[in-house]
Amino acid sequence: MISKIKSIALYGAVLALLGMYSIRPASAQQTNMTGNINIFFGQKLLDKDDWEPVEKQTEFGIEADLKQVDWPVSVVIGYSRSNDSGTDEYDPPMDAKGTTTELTIGAKKIWDQPSGMHPFFAGGLAFVSADVEAEIHTEHFWMNAKDSGDALGFWLGAGLYWTIAEAFNVGLSLRYSDASVDLMDESTKAGGFHYGVIAGYHF
Protein backbone atom coordinates (compact mmCIF):
# COMPACT_ATOMS: atom_id res chain seq x y z
CA MET A 1 0.00 0.00 0.00
CA ILE A 2 2.80 2.42 0.92
CA SER A 3 4.55 1.71 -2.40
CA LYS A 4 1.37 2.59 -4.35
CA ILE A 5 0.88 5.78 -2.35
CA LYS A 6 4.51 6.69 -2.87
CA SER A 7 4.29 6.09 -6.64
CA ILE A 8 1.22 8.31 -6.90
CA ALA A 9 2.82 10.98 -4.73
CA LEU A 10 6.08 10.85 -6.71
CA TYR A 11 4.18 11.22 -9.99
CA GLY A 12 2.30 14.20 -8.56
CA ALA A 13 5.53 15.70 -7.23
CA VAL A 14 7.20 15.47 -10.64
CA LEU A 15 4.24 17.19 -12.29
CA ALA A 16 4.26 19.88 -9.60
CA LEU A 17 8.01 20.45 -9.97
CA LEU A 18 7.65 20.78 -13.73
CA GLY A 19 4.78 23.19 -13.24
CA MET A 20 6.80 25.29 -10.80
CA TYR A 21 9.80 25.33 -13.12
CA SER A 22 7.66 26.55 -16.01
CA ILE A 23 6.75 29.71 -14.08
CA ARG A 24 9.06 32.57 -15.07
CA PRO A 25 9.39 35.80 -13.03
CA ALA A 26 7.08 37.71 -15.39
CA SER A 27 4.33 35.09 -15.35
CA ALA A 28 4.74 34.63 -11.58
CA GLN A 29 4.10 38.32 -11.12
CA GLN A 30 1.00 38.13 -13.32
CA THR A 31 -0.42 35.18 -11.34
CA ASN A 32 0.62 36.64 -7.95
CA MET A 33 2.74 33.54 -7.26
CA THR A 34 6.22 33.22 -5.84
CA GLY A 35 8.49 30.28 -5.02
CA ASN A 36 11.87 28.58 -5.11
CA ILE A 37 13.51 25.54 -6.65
CA ASN A 38 16.59 24.49 -4.68
CA ILE A 39 19.11 21.68 -4.99
CA PHE A 40 20.45 20.12 -1.79
CA PHE A 41 23.84 18.46 -1.29
CA GLY A 42 24.99 17.12 2.05
CA GLN A 43 24.89 14.13 4.36
CA LYS A 44 22.27 11.95 6.02
CA LEU A 45 23.08 10.43 9.41
CA LEU A 46 21.19 7.19 10.12
CA ASP A 47 20.94 5.21 13.34
CA LYS A 48 24.32 3.56 13.93
CA ASP A 49 22.84 0.46 15.58
CA ASP A 50 20.72 -0.21 12.47
CA TRP A 51 23.04 0.90 9.67
CA GLU A 52 26.72 0.53 10.64
CA PRO A 53 28.98 0.64 8.61
CA VAL A 54 26.83 2.67 6.17
CA GLU A 55 25.17 5.04 8.63
CA LYS A 56 26.82 8.19 7.19
CA GLN A 57 25.39 8.58 3.71
CA THR A 58 26.07 11.18 1.03
CA GLU A 59 22.80 12.81 0.03
CA PHE A 60 21.53 14.74 -2.99
CA GLY A 61 18.06 16.19 -3.40
CA ILE A 62 15.75 18.77 -4.92
CA GLU A 63 12.99 20.78 -3.27
CA ALA A 64 10.43 23.24 -4.60
CA ASP A 65 8.04 25.56 -2.79
CA LEU A 66 5.21 27.68 -4.16
CA LYS A 67 2.66 30.12 -2.75
CA GLN A 68 0.53 33.11 -3.55
CA VAL A 69 2.08 36.24 -2.11
CA ASP A 70 -0.69 36.62 0.48
CA TRP A 71 -0.49 33.02 1.76
CA PRO A 72 1.08 32.63 5.23
CA VAL A 73 2.99 29.48 4.19
CA SER A 74 4.19 27.77 1.01
CA VAL A 75 3.38 24.31 -0.29
CA VAL A 76 6.65 22.35 -0.46
CA ILE A 77 7.62 19.17 -2.30
CA GLY A 78 11.01 17.46 -2.22
CA TYR A 79 12.89 14.35 -3.21
CA SER A 80 16.25 13.11 -1.90
CA ARG A 81 18.48 10.07 -2.26
CA SER A 82 21.35 9.00 -0.01
CA ASN A 83 23.80 6.10 -0.16
CA ASP A 84 27.01 4.71 1.30
CA SER A 85 29.13 1.57 1.20
CA GLY A 86 31.63 0.20 3.68
CA THR A 87 33.12 -2.77 5.54
CA ASP A 88 32.51 -3.51 9.19
CA GLU A 89 35.22 -4.46 11.70
CA TYR A 90 33.91 -7.89 12.66
CA ASP A 91 35.46 -11.26 11.85
CA PRO A 92 34.64 -12.27 9.20
CA PRO A 93 34.30 -8.75 7.72
CA MET A 94 31.08 -7.81 6.00
CA ASP A 95 30.80 -5.53 2.96
CA ALA A 96 27.61 -3.48 3.02
CA LYS A 97 25.74 -1.05 0.79
CA GLY A 98 22.87 1.12 1.96
CA THR A 99 20.51 3.45 0.11
CA THR A 100 17.52 5.50 1.20
CA THR A 101 15.14 7.77 -0.71
CA GLU A 102 12.64 10.25 0.68
CA LEU A 103 9.70 11.94 -1.00
CA THR A 104 8.52 14.79 1.22
CA ILE A 105 5.44 16.99 1.05
CA GLY A 106 4.25 19.62 3.47
CA ALA A 107 4.20 23.31 4.35
CA LYS A 108 7.06 25.81 4.61
CA LYS A 109 7.19 29.16 6.39
CA ILE A 110 9.74 31.60 4.95
CA TRP A 111 10.57 34.91 6.60
CA ASP A 112 11.74 37.64 4.23
CA GLN A 113 14.36 40.04 5.57
CA PRO A 114 15.43 43.37 3.98
CA SER A 115 19.01 42.06 3.80
CA GLY A 116 17.91 39.28 1.43
CA MET A 117 18.28 36.62 4.14
CA HIS A 118 15.40 34.15 4.44
CA PRO A 119 15.12 31.93 7.55
CA PHE A 120 12.64 29.09 7.10
CA PHE A 121 10.89 26.29 8.95
CA ALA A 122 9.03 23.39 7.31
CA GLY A 123 7.46 20.01 7.95
CA GLY A 124 5.07 17.39 6.67
CA LEU A 125 4.80 13.79 5.51
CA ALA A 126 7.73 11.66 4.31
CA PHE A 127 7.48 8.59 2.07
CA VAL A 128 10.73 6.74 2.84
CA SER A 129 12.33 3.78 1.06
CA ALA A 130 15.43 1.87 2.13
CA ASP A 131 17.60 -0.75 0.44
CA VAL A 132 20.42 -2.73 2.02
CA GLU A 133 22.85 -5.31 0.70
CA ALA A 134 25.33 -7.27 2.82
CA GLU A 135 28.04 -9.69 1.68
CA ILE A 136 30.35 -11.92 3.71
CA HIS A 137 33.13 -13.54 1.72
CA THR A 138 35.88 -15.69 3.20
CA GLU A 139 38.07 -18.50 1.92
CA HIS A 140 35.47 -21.13 2.88
CA PHE A 141 32.22 -19.19 3.11
CA TRP A 142 30.18 -16.74 1.02
CA MET A 143 26.85 -15.15 1.77
CA ASN A 144 24.89 -12.36 0.11
CA ALA A 145 21.65 -10.84 1.37
CA LYS A 146 19.47 -8.04 0.02
CA ASP A 147 16.30 -6.45 1.27
CA SER A 148 14.19 -3.31 0.85
CA GLY A 149 11.27 -1.64 2.54
CA ASP A 150 8.95 1.37 2.47
CA ALA A 151 7.29 3.39 5.19
CA LEU A 152 5.28 6.53 5.80
CA GLY A 153 6.66 8.97 8.37
CA PHE A 154 7.18 12.66 8.99
CA TRP A 155 9.87 15.30 8.57
CA LEU A 156 10.84 18.67 10.03
CA GLY A 157 13.30 21.12 8.53
CA ALA A 158 14.88 24.51 9.14
CA GLY A 159 17.60 26.69 7.73
CA LEU A 160 18.31 29.95 5.97
CA TYR A 161 19.30 31.15 2.55
CA TRP A 162 20.23 34.38 0.81
CA THR A 163 18.73 35.50 -2.49
CA ILE A 164 21.28 37.18 -4.76
CA ALA A 165 20.21 39.54 -7.54
CA GLU A 166 16.58 38.68 -6.71
CA ALA A 167 16.95 35.32 -8.49
CA PHE A 168 19.63 33.00 -7.07
CA ASN A 169 19.58 31.25 -3.69
CA VAL A 170 22.48 29.98 -1.57
CA GLY A 171 22.18 28.74 1.99
CA LEU A 172 22.17 26.01 4.62
CA SER A 173 19.56 23.39 5.45
CA LEU A 174 18.91 21.06 8.40
CA ARG A 175 16.25 18.36 8.42
CA TYR A 176 15.07 15.45 10.54
CA SER A 177 12.97 12.59 9.17
CA ASP A 178 11.40 9.69 11.02
CA ALA A 179 10.17 6.39 9.55
CA SER A 180 10.79 2.71 10.29
CA VAL A 181 10.92 -0.01 7.63
CA ASP A 182 11.26 -3.80 7.84
CA LEU A 183 14.72 -4.93 6.68
CA MET A 184 16.07 -8.43 7.22
CA ASP A 185 13.00 -9.20 9.39
CA GLU A 186 13.82 -6.33 11.75
CA SER A 187 12.35 -2.88 12.25
CA THR A 188 14.94 -0.42 10.97
CA LYS A 189 14.98 3.36 11.29
CA ALA A 190 15.20 4.71 7.74
CA GLY A 191 14.92 8.40 8.62
CA GLY A 192 17.68 10.45 10.15
CA PHE A 193 19.38 13.82 10.42
CA HIS A 194 20.15 15.66 7.19
CA TYR A 195 22.47 18.64 6.83
CA GLY A 196 24.07 20.39 3.90
CA VAL A 197 24.05 23.33 1.51
CA ILE A 198 21.32 24.49 -0.86
CA ALA A 199 21.49 26.46 -4.09
CA GLY A 200 18.75 27.32 -6.49
CA TYR A 201 16.45 29.73 -8.24
CA HIS A 202 13.87 32.17 -6.89
CA PHE A 203 10.90 33.33 -8.94
N, C-alpha and C positions, 0 to 999 in steps of 0.2 A: 504494500500500500504506500509506504514512504517513497519507494522508487518511482511509482506512478505520479505521486504528488510532486516529487522533485523534478521529474521530466516536464510536467506541465508548467511548473514554476520557472524552470530554466528556459523553456520556450518563450514564456511570457516576458522573462527578463531580457532575453536577446531582442525581442521585438521592441521592448521599451527603450533599451540602450540605443538601438538603431533610430528610434523615433527622436530620442533626445539629441543624438548626434546630428540629425538632419536639421535641427533648429539653429539658425545662424543668428548673430546678434541683432540684425535688423528685424528678422521675423519674430524673434523673442520679444523685442520691444513692442511690435505690433500686437502680439497675443498676450502681453503683460506677463510673460513667463521668464523665469531666470533659473539657472542651474549650473552644475559642474560635472565634468567627466574627468576622473582622476585615476592614474595608475599607481599601484602600491608595490613597493619592493621592500622586503624585510625578512623577518624570521618568525616562525611559530614555535612556541615552547609547549610540548605535550607532557603529560604526566610521566615521570621517569620510571615509576614502577610498572607502567603498562607498555612503554615504548622503547626503553633502553635496548640497543644503543642508537636508536634513530629518533630520539625525543626532541632534538634540535633541528628543525626542518627549515630549509630555505623556502620562502613564500613569495609568490607573485600574484597580483590580483588587479581587478578593475572595479570601480564603483562610480555610479552616477546618481545625482540627486536633481530633483526638479520641483518647482513650486511656482504658484502665482505670487506676485510681489506682496500681496496683502495676506498671504497665508502665514500662520505663526511658525509652521514647520514645513520641511520638505519631505517628499516621498523619496526613499533611497533604495537602490538595488545594487547588489555587488556579487562578485564571483571571485574566488581565490583558490589557488592550488599550492600545496606545499609537499616537499619530499626530502628524503635523506636516505643514505645507505651507510652501513658500518658493520664492524665486527665486535662482538662482545669479548669479555676477558675470561670467560669460563673455559673449562677443559672438558670436552673438546670445544674449540671456538665455533661460534655460529655467525654466519653472514646474514645480515638482515636488510630488507628494503621496506620503507614505509611511505605511504602517500595518503594525504587527505585533501578533500575538496569541500568548499563551503559555498552555498548559494544563500545570500542573506537579503532579506527584505525588511523594511521598517520605516521609521521616521527619524528625521535629523533636524536638530535645531542649530542654526548657524547665527552667530552674532557678528554683525558688521561694525568694524571700527574705522574711524577716519584715517588711521595710519595704513589701512589696507590689510590689517591683520584680521583673521576670522577664526576665533575659537569655535569649537563645535562639540556637540554631544549627540549620540545616536543610539538606537537600539531596535530590536525586533526579533523576528524568527530566523532561525538558521537551519537549512537542510544540509546535513553533514554526511559525507561518505568517507570511508577509510578502507585502505587496502594494505595488507602486510604479506611479506614473503620471507621465509626463514629457511636457511640451508645449513646443514651440518655435514661436513665432508672430511673424513679421516681415511687412513690407509685401509681400514677394514669395514668402514661404515659410511653410508650416505643416506641422507634424508632431506626431502624438500617438502615444504608445506606452504600453502597459500590460502588466504581467506579475505573476505570483504564484507562490509556491512554498511547500512544506512540508518540514520536516525534524525528525528526532528528535535531541535533544541532552541536556545535563544542566544543572543549576542548583545553586548554593550560596547560602545566605542566612544573615544574622545580624542581631541588633538587640536591642532591649529595650523593654519596655512596663511600665506601671504599671496595676494593677487597683484601681479606685476603688469603694468601697462593695461590694466582693466581686462586682461584676457588670459594670463598664464598664472597657474597656481604652483607653489612649492611649499612643502610643509612637513609636519610630523604626525604620525597616527599611532594610537594605541587601541587595542581591542581585546575583549575577552569573549570567548564562545564556550558554550556548555552543551554537550550531547554525549550520550553513551551508546556504543554499538556493540554487537556481539561478534567477537573475533576469536577463533580457536576455542569456541565454546565457553568464552569468558566475557563478562561485561567490561568493555574497554572505553576509557574516556577519549573521545575523538576531538573534542574541543581543546582550547588552550589559550595562552596569552600570545598576542600578535603585536609586534612593534616594527616600525620601519619608516620610510620616507614616502611622500606622495608628490606627484607632479601631474599637472593636467591643464585643462582648458575651462575657462569660465565664460558663460554666455548670458 
